[in-house]
Amino acid sequence: MKQHRSLSLGLLGFFAVVLFAMSVFWSSSEKKTPYSKRVIAQSLSASVSKNEFPPSGEIELEEQNIKTQGQFTYTLDQDLQESLIKQFQSYKPDFGAFVAIDPKTGAIRALYSFNKNKKDIGSVALRASFPAASVFKIVTAAAALDKNKANPETVISFTGANHTLYRQNLKPPKNQRWVRKMRLREAFARSVNTVFGKLGIYTIPKEDLNQYAEKFQFNKNIPVDLPAESGTFGFSGEDPLSVAEVASGFNRNVLMSPLQGAMIAGAIANDGVMMEPFLVDSFTPDKVGLPYQAEPRPIGQVISAETARELRTMMQDTVRFGTSRKSFRGLARQSAKADVEMGGKTGSLTGTNPRGKYDWFVGYAKKGDRTLGLAVLTIHEEKWTVKSSYLASKAVEHYFASDLDAVRSVRKRKK
């Protein structure tokens, strides 16, 4: 009797294990999907370059020789997207782009390219032919802070003007009469080239600068469900001047896309964690096939949380008294009262692909759980029509409108 009972219990245990294993297998199989980000990017390439986000489309699985028709849903914030479209169409730079992401998930909240004369250059938002200019100072500062080579209050001596970079100014001065001293955070906010050039020569080894450039996705394939180009990084030579040019952003060898700019800002806003960006939230086949549902995935901890906090304080200085103070003047006062934290970094340089004056703003804004990492690029062939920092300020103002309106209404009642 005991043997029969133990045998029955043993069989029950065996079948329980088998059923559990089968349930695990089927549940894991259901989660598998044949749709990679690369496959989705191929299906959306032509549409996205024209600022089109079709609700339905076809995904081709080349390896299985299968074409699947289905429905797309996107991560875009339509209100934010439409507000930026109006701004670009109002000011009409020759070329421009705006990208905004949710730093905590990587979801793309806005993606727009502007091309006034409809020249065939593809998506400006995803193209990486644009000099990073002084935006690269973010990477240089991150390397210095993360490696404990400097902090925001570190005082650096230098000679020369703020926005020039000459070989003689990078050498120890012979005459102390013209020596200036500036804290790193102020040099960042005012975008002082010589300070960052000296950091690259005397403080940060080339290997570290290269390492942090790669951490921020230069010379990397960006893991995104869009046909995005890779940003490039490299030194033009072995002499100290070439290192200084890279560290300060005063060169045309370091190139990036607006998408990458938004990712950089997002990582800083997200305490140093960079997330994989994605535009497609889901794809549902019309007939046969497994559905696709995007899931947030981290690229990695590119800088420490403490370094990210220090960078945010430096970026806040940029909008308070630095190179973008005029664009953010009114908004900075209102946002402070509304507890909306915001900061950024500007960059400008003449480029050739396409020809024109390139103007960058890469930054973030956050309040509570709502955070936005963004990048704006405008290119002007002849006449300037708008600053990228101004367009960024309008985006922040729109995204946090309810918080800012509450502050304005209180102020009106007091009057």
RODO-2510 file (C-alpha; in nm, 4 decimals, decimal comma):
residues 415
     n   res          X          Y          Z
     1     m     0,0000     0,0000     0,0000
     2     k     0,2796     0,2356     0,0971
     3     q     0,4694     0,1461    -0,2218
     4     h     0,1598     0,2152    -0,4359
     5     r     0,1023     0,5449    -0,2565
     6     s     0,4665     0,6557    -0,2945
     7     l     0,4612     0,5552    -0,6620
     8     s     0,1472     0,7656    -0,7175
     9     l     0,3034     1,0626    -0,5425
    10     g     0,6174     1,0186    -0,7494
    11     l     0,4197     1,0165    -1,0738
    12     l     0,2244     1,3230    -0,9642
    13     g     0,5491     1,5017    -0,8856
    14     f     0,6966     1,4032    -1,2202
    15     f     0,3950     1,5311    -1,4166
    16     a     0,3911     1,8512    -1,2115
    17     v     0,7514     1,9173    -1,3084
    18     v     0,6741     1,8420    -1,6741
    19     l     0,3707     2,0729    -1,6748
    20     f     0,5717     2,3516    -1,5098
    21     a     0,8517     2,3137    -1,7649
    22     m     0,6003     2,3214    -2,0513
    23     s     0,4333     2,6336    -1,9121
    24     v     0,7702     2,8071    -1,8839
    25     f     0,8550     2,7017    -2,2395
    26     w     0,5270     2,8267    -2,3865
    27     s     0,5285     3,1516    -2,1895
    28     s     0,8854     3,2244    -2,2984
    29     s     0,8025     3,1259    -2,6562
    30     e     0,5098     3,3681    -2,6606
    31     k     0,7432     3,6506    -2,5663
    32     k     0,9757     3,5780    -2,8544
    33     t     0,9287     3,7987    -3,1574
    34     p     1,0959     3,7929    -3,4986
    35     y     1,0916     4,1733    -3,5210
    36     s     1,4252     4,3300    -3,4369
    37     k     1,4918     4,7034    -3,4236
    38     r     1,6915     4,6682    -3,7445
    39     v     1,3958     4,5096    -3,9241
    40     i     1,1578     4,7818    -3,8033
    41     a     1,4071     5,0524    -3,9049
    42     q     1,4189     4,9130    -4,2585
    43     s     1,0411     4,9215    -4,2878
    44     l     1,0134     5,2828    -4,1651
    45     s     1,3191     5,4325    -4,3348
    46     a     1,1465     5,5977    -4,6315
    47     s     0,8551     5,7294    -4,4259
    48     v     1,0533     5,8772    -4,1376
    49     s     1,2824     6,0693    -4,3735
    50     k     0,9662     6,2532    -4,4866
    51     n     0,8382     6,3097    -4,1294
    52     e     0,5691     6,0487    -4,1849
    53     f     0,4671     5,7919    -3,9242
    54     p     0,2204     5,5568    -4,0956
    55     p    -0,0374     5,3821    -3,8736
    56     s    -0,0029     5,0680    -4,0827
    57     g     0,2753     4,9152    -4,2829
    58     e     0,4633     4,6088    -4,3929
    59     i     0,7549     4,4423    -4,2203
    60     e     0,9708     4,2117    -4,4284
    61     l     1,1519     3,9261    -4,2574
    62     e     1,4228     3,8554    -4,5144
    63     e     1,5605     3,5414    -4,3493
    64     q     1,2169     3,3745    -4,3444
    65     n     1,1127     3,5373    -4,6750
    66     i     0,7936     3,6619    -4,5081
    67     k     0,6132     3,9943    -4,5438
    68     t     0,3759     4,0865    -4,2630
    69     q     0,1191     4,3654    -4,2835
    70     g     0,0133     4,5231    -3,9554
    71     q    -0,0584     4,8244    -3,7372
    72     f     0,2045     5,0496    -3,5752
    73     t     0,1706     5,2564    -3,2606
    74     y     0,4329     5,5188    -3,1795
    75     t     0,5795     5,6773    -2,8691
    76     l     0,5414     6,0343    -2,9977
    77     d     0,3813     6,3078    -2,7899
    78     q     0,1635     6,4567    -3,0633
    79     d     0,1112     6,7897    -2,8854
    80     l     0,4853     6,8396    -2,8431
    81     q     0,5527     6,7244    -3,1986
    82     e     0,2983     6,9625    -3,3506
    83     s     0,4148     7,2578    -3,1411
    84     l     0,7709     7,2173    -3,2719
    85     i     0,6541     7,1754    -3,6306
    86     k     0,4806     7,5137    -3,6019
    87     q     0,7980     7,6745    -3,4658
    88     f     1,0160     7,5427    -3,7484
    89     q     0,7627     7,6365    -4,0137
    90     s     0,7366     7,9841    -3,8642
    91     y     1,1117     8,0620    -3,8500
    92     k     1,2180     7,8546    -4,1518
    93     p     1,5897     7,7861    -4,1016
    94     d     1,7513     7,6301    -4,4076
    95     f     1,7721     7,2977    -4,2229
    96     g     1,6750     7,1899    -3,8762
    97     a     1,5840     6,9047    -3,6470
    98     f     1,4305     6,8428    -3,3088
    99     v     1,4495     6,5205    -3,1077
   100     a     1,3102     6,4621    -2,7597
   101     i     1,3224     6,1414    -2,5580
   102     d     1,2004     6,0144    -2,2237
   103     p     1,5341     5,9605    -2,0450
   104     k     1,3946     5,6904    -1,8148
   105     t     1,2643     5,4636    -2,0916
   106     g     1,4264     5,5806    -2,4154
   107     a     1,0856     5,6413    -2,5754
   108     i     1,1110     5,9074    -2,8463
   109     r     0,8593     6,1834    -2,7700
   110     a     0,9332     6,4074    -3,0685
   111     l     1,1197     6,3568    -3,3957
   112     y     1,1131     6,6182    -3,6683
   113     s     1,3372     6,7246    -3,9564
   114     f     1,3044     7,0540    -4,1418
   115     n     1,4371     7,1171    -4,4927
   116     k     1,3294     7,4543    -4,6332
   117     n     1,4325     7,3955    -4,9931
   118     k     1,3622     7,0205    -4,9947
   119     k     1,7207     6,9261    -5,0712
   120     d     1,7892     6,5550    -5,0832
   121     i     1,9837     6,5000    -4,7610
   122     g     1,7560     6,2529    -4,5822
   123     s     1,6434     6,2903    -4,2230
   124     v     1,8285     6,5760    -4,0511
   125     a     1,7320     6,4290    -3,7125
   126     l     1,9043     6,0972    -3,7889
   127     r     2,1943     6,2177    -4,0024
   128     a     2,5389     6,2321    -3,8371
   129     s     2,7276     6,4673    -4,0681
   130     f     2,7100     6,7610    -3,8277
   131     p     3,0081     6,8816    -3,6199
   132     a     2,9273     6,8358    -3,2515
   133     a     3,1035     7,1686    -3,1852
   134     s     3,0961     7,2786    -2,8205
   135     v     2,8347     7,0166    -2,7338
   136     f     3,1356     6,7843    -2,7061
   137     k     3,2398     6,9829    -2,3986
   138     i     2,9796     6,7683    -2,2203
   139     v     3,1908     6,4594    -2,2923
   140     t     3,5138     6,6323    -2,1878
   141     a     3,3561     6,7556    -1,8650
   142     a     3,2096     6,4107    -1,7971
   143     a     3,5528     6,2476    -1,8326
   144     a     3,7160     6,5033    -1,6011
   145     l     3,4452     6,4706    -1,3343
   146     d     3,4016     6,0942    -1,3553
   147     k     3,7768     6,0291    -1,3319
   148     n     3,8090     6,2724    -1,0378
   149     k     4,0414     6,4958    -1,2371
   150     a     3,8301     6,8036    -1,1642
   151     n     3,5020     6,9203    -1,0121
   152     p     3,2652     7,2062    -1,0997
   153     e     3,4495     7,4411    -0,8623
   154     t     3,7983     7,3653    -0,9975
   155     v     3,9699     7,6920    -1,0954
   156     i     4,1615     7,6903    -1,4242
   157     s     4,4011     7,9628    -1,5413
   158     f     4,4118     8,0603    -1,9075
   159     t     4,4767     8,3390    -2,1546
   160     g     4,2860     8,4451    -2,4628
   161     a     3,9246     8,5120    -2,5501
   162     n     3,6357     8,2807    -2,4650
   163     h     3,5585     8,1434    -2,8088
   164     t     3,8973     8,1290    -2,9803
   165     l     4,1626     7,8576    -2,9609
   166     y     4,5246     7,9447    -3,0393
   167     r     4,8327     7,7343    -2,9840
   168     q     5,0090     8,0062    -2,7818
   169     n     4,7178     8,0261    -2,5350
   170     l     4,7546     7,6568    -2,4557
   171     k     5,1135     7,6979    -2,3350
   172     p     5,2127     7,8223    -1,9871
   173     p     5,1948     8,2045    -2,0085
   174     k     5,5181     8,4035    -2,0066
   175     n     5,3445     8,7108    -1,8706
   176     q     5,0955     8,6782    -1,5830
   177     r     4,9415     9,0133    -1,6660
   178     w     4,6836     8,8699    -1,9070
   179     v     4,6075     8,5499    -1,7156
   180     r     4,2415     8,4883    -1,6346
   181     k     4,1014     8,2425    -1,3821
   182     m     3,7658     8,0727    -1,4089
   183     r     3,5815     7,7892    -1,2363
   184     l     3,5069     7,4879    -1,4549
   185     r     3,1303     7,5346    -1,4220
   186     e     3,1534     7,8928    -1,5480
   187     a     3,3856     7,7922    -1,8328
   188     f     3,1286     7,5289    -1,9305
   189     a     2,8374     7,7738    -1,9159
   190     r     3,0263     8,0360    -2,1180
   191     s     3,1806     7,7712    -2,3481
   192     v     3,5424     7,8831    -2,3042
   193     n     3,7482     7,6899    -2,5596
   194     t     4,0940     7,7385    -2,4082
   195     v     3,9863     7,6024    -2,0681
   196     f     3,8590     7,2813    -2,2257
   197     g     4,1558     7,2642    -2,4605
   198     k     4,3882     7,2731    -2,1593
   199     l     4,1814     7,0036    -1,9887
   200     g     4,2409     6,7816    -2,2904
   201     i     4,6156     6,8468    -2,2953
   202     y     4,7100     6,8543    -1,9270
   203     t     4,4312     6,6849    -1,7293
   204     i     4,2511     6,4146    -1,9263
   205     p     4,4550     6,1443    -2,1044
   206     k     4,3604     6,0849    -2,4682
   207     e     4,2601     5,7307    -2,3773
   208     d     4,0045     5,8612    -2,1276
   209     l     3,8624     6,1084    -2,3767
   210     n     3,8282     5,8284    -2,6303
   211     q     3,6684     5,6011    -2,3693
   212     y     3,4030     5,8555    -2,2730
   213     a     3,3313     5,9452    -2,6342
   214     e     3,2490     5,5789    -2,6918
   215     k     3,0411     5,5667    -2,3725
   216     f     2,8290     5,8457    -2,5193
   217     q     2,7925     5,6378    -2,8402
   218     f     3,0502     5,7995    -3,0697
   219     n     3,1928     5,5378    -3,3095
   220     k     2,9058     5,3068    -3,2083
   221     n     2,6002     5,1734    -3,3870
   222     i     2,3059     5,3298    -3,2066
   223     p     2,0569     5,0571    -3,1016
   224     v     1,7398     5,2233    -3,2313
   225     d     1,4454     5,1195    -3,4474
   226     l     1,5264     5,3974    -3,6944
   227     p     1,7795     5,4320    -3,9793
   228     a     2,0132     5,6461    -3,7683
   229     e     2,3727     5,7197    -3,8654
   230     s     2,6574     5,6739    -3,6170
   231     g     2,8429     5,9688    -3,4692
   232     t     3,2185     5,9711    -3,5283
   233     f     3,5090     6,0689    -3,3059
   234     g     3,8819     6,0935    -3,3676
   235     f     4,1925     6,3087    -3,3413
   236     s     4,3265     6,4806    -3,6525
   237     g     4,6866     6,4375    -3,5368
   238     e     4,9177     6,3550    -3,2478
   239     d     5,0115     6,7113    -3,1573
   240     p     4,8608     6,8805    -2,8484
   241     l     4,6604     7,1269    -3,0571
   242     s     4,4577     6,8480    -3,2180
   243     v     4,3749     6,7122    -2,8707
   244     a     4,2725     7,0593    -2,7544
   245     e     4,0522     7,1031    -3,0607
   246     v     3,8663     6,7807    -2,9871
   247     a     3,8315     6,8444    -2,6128
   248     s     3,6882     7,1913    -2,6739
   249     g     3,4734     7,0961    -2,9730
   250     f     3,6644     7,3369    -3,1957
   251     n     3,6939     7,0961    -3,4909
   252     r     3,5024     6,9317    -3,7747
   253     n     3,6190     6,5746    -3,7092
   254     v     3,3750     6,4921    -3,4287
   255     l     3,0302     6,4462    -3,5829
   256     m     2,6943     6,3520    -3,4376
   257     s     2,3206     6,3432    -3,5070
   258     p     2,0451     6,5261    -3,3186
   259     l     1,9220     6,1847    -3,2018
   260     q     2,2585     6,1191    -3,0358
   261     g     2,2468     6,4657    -2,8798
   262     a     1,9116     6,3848    -2,7175
   263     m     2,0527     6,0541    -2,5913
   264     i     2,3494     6,2329    -2,4309
   265     a     2,1195     6,4792    -2,2556
   266     g     1,8896     6,1960    -2,1529
   267     a     2,1705     6,0000    -1,9885
   268     i     2,2675     6,3026    -1,7799
   269     a     1,9046     6,3613    -1,6785
   270     n     1,8708     5,9903    -1,5904
   271     d     2,1561     5,9854    -1,3370
   272     g     2,4084     5,8559    -1,5879
   273     v     2,2066     5,5680    -1,7343
   274     m     2,1640     5,5822    -2,1128
   275     m     1,8617     5,4006    -2,2544
   276     e     1,8138     5,2551    -2,6005
   277     p     1,5907     5,4964    -2,7939
   278     f     1,2803     5,3628    -2,9686
   279     l     0,9974     5,5111    -3,1749
   280     v     0,7688     5,2117    -3,2331
   281     d     0,5734     5,1183    -2,9229
   282     s     0,4014     4,8191    -3,0805
   283     f     0,3328     4,6354    -3,4047
   284     t     0,0249     4,4152    -3,4396
   285     p     0,0026     4,1878    -3,7461
   286     d    -0,3296     4,1981    -3,9307
   287     k    -0,3453     3,8226    -3,9786
   288     v    -0,0610     3,5833    -3,9058
   289     g     0,2369     3,6475    -3,6822
   290     l     0,3429     3,7397    -3,3333
   291     p     0,2891     4,0946    -3,2064
   292     y     0,5773     4,3225    -3,1122
   293     q     0,5860     4,5281    -2,7935
   294     a     0,8813     4,7545    -2,7179
   295     e     1,0486     4,7275    -2,3788
   296     p     1,2873     4,9802    -2,2198
   297     r     1,6471     4,8589    -2,2349
   298     p     1,9517     5,0294    -2,0853
   299     i     2,2649     5,0770    -2,2924
   300     g     2,4536     5,1120    -1,9674
   301     q     2,5732     5,3376    -1,6870
   302     v     2,7851     5,5749    -1,8947
   303     i     2,8792     5,8004    -1,5994
   304     s     2,8189     5,7811    -1,2263
   305     a     2,5042     5,9305    -1,0752
   306     e     2,7190     6,1863    -0,8923
   307     t     2,8891     6,2941    -1,2158
   308     a     2,5470     6,3292    -1,3799
   309     r     2,4293     6,5533    -1,0941
   310     e     2,7388     6,7707    -1,1260
   311     l     2,6905     6,7998    -1,5013
   312     r     2,3297     6,9051    -1,4478
   313     t     2,4393     7,1917    -1,2222
   314     m     2,6801     7,3057    -1,4937
   315     m     2,4114     7,2778    -1,7605
   316     q     2,1743     7,4812    -1,5441
   317     d     2,4353     7,7582    -1,5387
   318     t     2,4250     7,7651    -1,9195
   319     v     2,0593     7,8717    -1,9235
   320     r     2,0909     8,1017    -1,6218
   321     f     2,3934     8,3122    -1,7160
   322     g     2,5747     8,1282    -1,9942
   323     t     2,5508     8,1112    -2,3711
   324     s     2,1730     8,0455    -2,3821
   325     r     2,0672     8,2943    -2,1122
   326     k     1,8853     8,5256    -2,3573
   327     s     1,6722     8,2461    -2,5009
   328     f     1,5763     8,1171    -2,1557
   329     r     1,5625     8,4489    -1,9670
   330     g     1,1886     8,4651    -1,9002
   331     l     1,1414     8,0909    -1,8816
   332     a     1,4250     8,0471    -1,6311
   333     r     1,2495     8,2662    -1,3747
   334     q     0,9144     8,0963    -1,4244
   335     s     1,0585     7,7448    -1,4198
   336     a     1,2425     7,8109    -1,0942
   337     k     0,9140     7,9080    -0,9286
   338     a     0,7415     7,6053    -1,0818
   339     d     1,0220     7,3716    -0,9654
   340     v     1,1038     7,2750    -1,3239
   341     e     1,4764     7,2002    -1,3439
   342     m     1,6379     7,2647    -1,6805
   343     g     1,9814     7,2967    -1,8332
   344     g     2,1759     7,2493    -2,1515
   345     k     2,4797     7,3116    -2,3671
   346     t     2,5093     7,5172    -2,6824
   347     g     2,7428     7,4701    -2,9757
   348     s     2,8056     7,6511    -3,3019
   349     l     3,0425     7,5980    -3,5917
   350     t     3,0496     7,6453    -3,9673
   351     g     2,9999     7,3172    -4,1519
   352     t     3,0037     7,1925    -4,5091
   353     n     2,7640     6,8965    -4,5230
   354     p     2,5308     7,0756    -4,5824
   355     r     2,6985     7,4152    -4,6054
   356     g     2,6061     7,6668    -4,3380
   357     k     2,6382     7,7840    -3,9803
   358     y     2,5443     7,5035    -3,7425
   359     d     2,3744     7,5941    -3,4160
   360     w     2,3100     7,3355    -3,1418
   361     f     2,1245     7,3143    -2,8157
   362     v     2,1378     6,9876    -2,6230
   363     g     1,9634     6,9828    -2,2868
   364     y     1,7033     6,8490    -2,0482
   365     a     1,4109     6,9556    -1,8312
   366     k     1,2540     6,7704    -1,5413
   367     k     0,9978     6,7953    -1,2662
   368     g     0,9169     6,4968    -1,0514
   369     d     0,8707     6,1917    -1,2728
   370     r     0,8355     6,3980    -1,5919
   371     t     1,1676     6,4343    -1,7707
   372     l     1,2689     6,5308    -2,1210
   373     g     1,6058     6,4978    -2,2936
   374     l     1,6247     6,7019    -2,6108
   375     a     1,8432     6,8210    -2,8957
   376     v     1,7800     7,1018    -3,1430
   377     l     1,9895     7,1747    -3,4508
   378     t     1,9417     7,4617    -3,6943
   379     i     2,1569     7,5279    -4,0007
   380     h     2,1676     7,8687    -4,1660
   381     e     2,3250     7,9115    -4,5101
   382     e     2,3159     8,2908    -4,5211
   383     k     2,0854     8,4620    -4,2719
   384     w     2,0089     8,3514    -3,9172
   385     t     1,6373     8,3119    -3,8537
   386     v     1,6247     8,1541    -3,5067
   387     k     1,8511     8,0205    -3,2332
   388     s     1,8307     7,6526    -3,1458
   389     s     1,8259     7,7453    -2,7769
   390     y     1,5116     7,9530    -2,8379
   391     l     1,3347     7,6575    -3,0012
   392     a     1,4429     7,4414    -2,7070
   393     s     1,2973     7,6928    -2,4614
   394     k     0,9650     7,6845    -2,6480
   395     a     0,9636     7,3043    -2,6312
   396     v     1,0229     7,3070    -2,2554
   397     e     0,7589     7,5765    -2,2122
   398     h     0,5062     7,3667    -2,4040
   399     y     0,5881     7,0361    -2,2330
   400     f     0,5596     7,1832    -1,8824
   401     a     0,2820     7,4296    -1,9706
   402     s     0,0486     7,3269    -1,6875
   403     d     0,3192     7,3812    -1,4237
   404     l     0,4223     7,7173    -1,5676
   405     d     0,0619     7,8333    -1,6138
   406     a    -0,0046     7,7653    -1,2462
   407     v     0,2815     7,9989    -1,1526
   408     r     0,1567     8,2673    -1,3912
   409     s    -0,1979     8,2507    -1,2549
   410     v    -0,0725     8,2926    -0,8975
   411     r     0,1300     8,5951    -1,0036
   412     k    -0,1750     8,7507    -1,1734
   413     r    -0,3898     8,7036    -0,8619
   414     k    -0,1274     8,8787    -0,6500
   415     k    -0,1389     9,1776    -0,8836
***
